[in-house]
Amino acid sequence: MERIQYDVGDVVKMKKQHPCGSDLWEILRTGMDFGLKCRGCGRFVMLPRPKFEKMVKAIAEKHLPEE
């Protein structure tokens, strides 16, 4: 199975909603752990890569690097 490439700046839709009601998260850090910021309330959380990949539903917005 091919791994999906996640980049800093991408916005992902998660399977479950955050208590604030939003299910969109912006990726701020990648690696063994993912740093995510809630697009609803601004809360920052860190998730281990396996848990993140299990919880993510889709990439809502792909970050395009500026040249």
C-alpha positions in Angstrom: 0.0 0.0 0.0 1.4 3.4 -1.0 1.8 6.0 1.8 0.1 9.4 1.4 2.5 12.3 1.5 1.5 14.9 4.1 3.2 18.3 4.1 3.4 21.2 6.5 0.5 23.6 5.6 -1.9 20.9 4.4 -5.4 20.9 6.0 -6.8 17.4 6.8 -10.3 16.3 7.6 -10.4 13.9 10.6 -12.8 11.0 11.2 -14.0 12.5 14.6 -14.8 16.1 15.4 -12.9 18.1 18.0 -15.0 19.2 21.0 -15.3 22.7 19.4 -17.2 21.1 16.5 -14.5 21.4 13.8 -13.0 18.4 12.0 -10.4 20.3 10.0 -6.8 20.4 11.2 -3.8 22.2 9.8 -0.5 20.3 9.8 2.3 22.4 11.5 4.9 19.6 12.0 5.6 16.3 10.3 7.9 13.4 11.2 7.5 10.6 13.7 4.9 12.9 15.4 2.5 15.2 13.7 1.8 18.7 15.1 -1.8 19.8 14.3 -3.7 23.0 14.9 -7.5 22.9 15.0 -9.0 25.2 12.4 -12.0 25.9 14.7 -10.5 26.9 18.0 -6.7 27.0 17.4 -5.8 24.2 19.8 -2.4 22.6 19.1 -2.0 18.8 19.6 0.8 16.3 18.9 -0.1 12.9 17.6 2.2 9.9 16.8 2.3 9.1 13.1 0.5 5.7 13.3 -2.4 7.3 15.3 -2.6 10.3 12.9 -2.7 8.1 9.8 -5.5 6.0 11.3 -7.6 9.0 12.3 -7.2 11.1 9.1 -10.1 10.8 6.5 -8.9 13.0 3.6 -6.7 16.0 2.7 -9.2 18.9 2.5 -6.6 21.5 1.2 -3.2 20.7 -0.2 -0.5 23.3 0.5 1.1 24.5 -2.7 4.7 25.8 -2.2 5.3 29.2 -3.5 8.2 29.7 -5.9 
